């Protein structure tokens, strides 16, 4: 093991907040592997790059000799974490959650060393609880504490409902920490409240309180909101190499430094922005697929956009059945079908006005155009996105 001081120096890199560094250093000086917890709710079968930020920090703890504990929230996922949410999440069945969990673990172990990871399902303790035990656990937290949460307060002020099962979520996440005797809990910056509840419960159980270790939230492809599948601004870990590469090429130059730091742990190289973006895309595809897949994705991108030979390129195929025939509707539908990017009609109109949209190599200049679309036609949406009509 590295010295405690050296470990702290390494672990701090990229972190958003540690409560507190002094507590973490004291735990590192205990001379034993720390129990480092990361809780995940498999509400969907896929992991996006935003979630890998915390997974990579867990792997760093792992490589420093500590015990990585991956909590699969098969019970908490049926509630859905309300953190940062403007409305109640749809509730899932246990069967749906367990199906998602299988895929989720396969993707998580592209980052974590599975042989050195302790994977625990929180149903192991929650499904054994009696109603009396649930009531006693709820009795440790007040409604006033829960209503301190900004997300709950905002919803109440807007007249939006906050359901009682959502209030259970921080308590359940906190109890997970008690059950595994967590020394450190990792999470995004939106997890501060939940992790602090865990500290309170550990203290009441006469356990040492876990260190709060928060990682930044990665902005999505839009550069504004955090990466989220529900917002359509994500890059999935299991997406095909060409789609993953293409999405990463669409991020803004301003966002590049943040993606390098949070996804690669490096500073943005001092090279041309396009070359830096290609390098980022190559390394991310290589990490989650293979070197050969990354080389293929780069070559395909160069064919499509650098050489502009779109007719020969392997483009995503979109279907226009049921889509309104005007060019604005076609653009919006194409972005969503092919790239899971939610463009507004205003965005689509601006692309036409800028001269970015081409059909069969010809610029589409009329906003009210109703183009004749034939199977195999290439529709260029902007400088970085093109599709083939199915």
N, C-alpha and C positions, 0 to 999 in steps of 0.2 A: 504493500500500500504506500501511496504518497503520504507525506506528512499532512496532518490536519490542516495546516496553514496553506499548503500547496493545493490540497483538495478544494478548500474554500475558494481560492483564487480561480481555479478551473471552473467550478460549479457556478460561480457568480456570472460568468460570461453569458450574455443573452437573457439573463433573468430580468423580470420586471420589478419584482418586489420579494424580499425575504424577511419574514418576521420571526426572529431577527437573526442577523448575521452572527451576533454573539452567541445566541442559543444554538445555532447550527454548528459553530466552531466547538462549543462545549460538547455537543453530541459526537462530533467527529473525533474528539479527544478521548472518548470512552474506550477506544481501542477494540471495538467490535463492529461487525457489519450492521449498519442501520437498516431498519425496516422502512423502505421508501415506497409510498403508496401512490398509485394513480388509478382513480376510478373511472370506468367507462360504461356508458349506457348504450348498448347496441340497439338503438332505435332505428337504424338502417343497416343494411348489409355491408356498406362500403365506408372506408375511411378516406377523408380528404386530406390534403396537405396541411391544412390548418391544424388538424389534430396531431400530426406528426411532430409538431414543435415540442409538445410535452413528452411524447414517446422518446424523442431523441435525448431529452434531458434525463429521462429515466434510464436510458441506455448508458449515459455518461456515469450516472451513479453506479450502475451495474459494473461498468468497466473499472471503476475505482474500488471494487470489492464489496459493494453493498448489496443487500437483498432487495431486488425489484419485486414488488407485489402488485400485480394487475388485478384489480377488483372488477369483475364483470357484473354489472348491476342488473341481474335478471329480474329483481324485484323493483329496484328504483326505476328501471327503464319502463315499467308499466305505468309509472306516474309521469315520467318525463321531467327533466330538470327545467324549472321555470326561470332560471337565471337569464336575465337579459331578454326575456320573452315578453311580447306585447299582448299575448293571448295564450289561453290554455292549449297545451299540446294535445293532439289526438292520442287517446289511450290505446295501447297495444295489448294483445293477448300474450300469455306466457309462451305459447308455441311460436308466435311471430318473433318474440325476443330471442328465444333459443336458436331459431334458425339464423337470425342475424348474427348471433354471437359466434357461431361456427366460422362464418366468413370473416368476421371481424378479427378473430384471433389469428387466422391465417395471414391476414395483412399486417397485423401488429408485429408478428414475428419476422417480418422482413426487416424490422428495425431492432427489436429486442432479441436477445439470446434466449431461445425457448428453454434450453437446458438449465439456465440460471434464473428463470423467472418463476415465481410462485403465482399461479393463477387461481383465484378464488371467486366463487359465485356467492353474492350476498344472500341468495335464497337459502344458503346453508344455515343461517341463523334466523332470518326473518320468517321463513315458513314454519319454524318451530315455535314461534312466539304465540302465547295465548293472548286473548283480548285484554286480560288484566295486565299483562306485561307491556302491551302497547300503551295502555292508559298511563301506566307508571312512567314510561319513557316520555310520553307527551307532557306529563306533569313537570318535567324538568325545563321546559321552554315556555315562555309566555307569548301571548298573541302580540303584545307590544313589541317584543323582540322581532317577531316575524314581519311586522308591519314597518319596521325600520328599513326593510329592503326597498331600494329605489324602484325595482320593477313592479313590486306589489303596490307601492304608493302611487306610482304613475297610473296603473290600471284602475285603481279605486278612484283617483281624481277624474279619470275619463269616463267613469261609470261602467268600466269593463269588469266582469266577474273575476274574483279570485276564489277558486274552488278549494275546499278544505283539504282534499287529498294533496294539493300542491304544497300546502303548508307542512305536510309530513316530510317532504323531500329533504330539506336540510338536516332534519333530525335523523333520518335514515342514513344519509351520507356520513353524518357525524358518528353514528353508532358503528358504522363500518370501521372507523379508525380505532374505536375502543376494542372491537373484536380482534383486530390483527395487531394491536399495540403499535400503531404507526409512530415512527420517530419523525418522519417528514411526509407531508402530503403535497404532491404536485397538482397544479391546475392552472387554467387560464386566469386572467385578471378578473373575470366575472365570477370566479369561484371563492372570492375572499370571504363572503358571509358564511357560505357552507362550511369552509374549512375552519373558521373560527368557532362554529357550533361544535365541531369535532373536538377542538381544544377544551371547550367548556365541559363536554361530556367526559373527556379523559380525566380532567381535573377532579370531577365529582366521583370518578371511579378510582381515584388515588393513583392514576397513571401519570408518568411524565407527559407533558403536553407536546403535541407534534409541532414541528416548525412549518410555518406557512411558506410555501415556495411557489411563487406565481410567475408564469411565463406570459409573454405578450400574446395578444390575439392577432393572428395573421389576417390582414385585409384580403378580401377576395379579388377576383379579376377586375371588378369595377373600381378598385382602389379606394373605396369609401367604407363599405360595411364589412364586418368580419366574414371570413369565408364560411359559407353555409350552403348545404344542399337545397334547403328550402328557398334560398334566394337565387339559386342558379348561378352563383359566382364562384364555383369551386373547381378544383382539379382533383379528381379521384385517384387514389393510389392504384386501383385495379383497372383504370381506363386503358384502352389500347394505346400503344406507344405514340402513334401519329397524332391522336387526339390530345394526349397529355402534352406533347411537344408543342402542338399548335396553340393550345390554350396558354401555355407559358410564354409563347411568342407574342401573345396579345396584351400582356401587361404593360403598363406605362413605364417609361424610362424613370420616372420619379419613384416608382415602387421597387425598382431593381435592387437598390441597396438593402432594403428591408427583407426582400426575399433571399438575398445572398446570406444575410446575417442569420435569419431565423431558420432557413432550410438547409444551409450548408455550413453555418457557423463561421463564415468568412466575410471579409470586406469586399465590396464591389471592386473588381479589377479595373485598373486604369487603362481601358481599351475602348474601342468604339462601342457605343451602346448596343448595336445590332450583334456584334460579336459576343459581347457579354451575355446578351439574352440567349443566343444560340448555345453558349457554353453552359448556362444555367439549365436550359431545356435538356441538353445532352446528358448532364450529370444526374438530373432528377430521373429521366427515363432509364438511364443506366442503373441507378440505385434500385428502382422498383421493378425493372424488367431484366435487361442484360445489355452488355456492350454492343452486341450485334443489333439489338432492337433500337438502341440509341443511334447507332450509325445509320440504320435504315430510316429512322424518323427524320434525322438531319438531312439525309439525301433526298427524301421525299419533299421536305420543306423547301430545299433549294430548287428542286424541280418545279414545284408549284409557284414559288414566289420570286426566287432569285433569277431563275431562267425563264419564268413566266410561261412555261409549257404546260398549261393547265389541262389541255386535252389528254395528255398522257399520264397525268397525276392520279394517284389513288385518293379521290375526294370522297367525303361523306355524302351519302345519298339521302335526299329528302323527298318526301311524298307531299304532294299538294292537294290531295283529295280532301275536300271539306274546308280548304283554305280559301278565303275571299280572293278573287283573281287580280286585284290591283297590286302594283309593285310594292307598295308599302307593307301590305299584309304578307306578301310573299317573303319579303326581307325579314320581318319579325318572326315568321314561322320557321324560316331557314336557320336563323341564329339559334332558336330554341331547340329545334330538332337535332341539329348537327353538333352544337357546341354547348347546349344547356345554358346559354346566355340569354337573359331576359332583356331584350331591347324594347324600348317604347316606340310608339309610332313616330314620335318626334325625332328620336334617334335615327329611325329609318329614313325619314324625310331629309334629314341633314346629310345622310350619306349620298342620297340621290342628288341633292343640290350641290354637293362638293364634287360630283362627278366620279365617285368611287365605285358605283354599281355598274357592272357590265354583264350583258347576256350574250352568249356566243361571241365574245370578243368585242361587242359593240356597246358603247356607253348608253345607259338608260338615263335620259335627261328630263323626261316628263313625269312629274309627280303623280299624275292621274293615269299613267300608262297602265294598260291591261295587256301584259305581254303574252304571246303565244308560247307556252312551255311544252317542250317535247322531251320524251325520255332520252337521257344522255346529254342534254344541254348543260353547259357549264355556266353557273351564275356566280360571278365574283361579287362579294358583298362589300369588301373593303380591301385594304392593302394586304391583310393577313388572313382573310377568311374567304373561302370559296367552297361551293357545293355543286353536286351533280343532281339534276332532276331525275327522279325515279319514275 
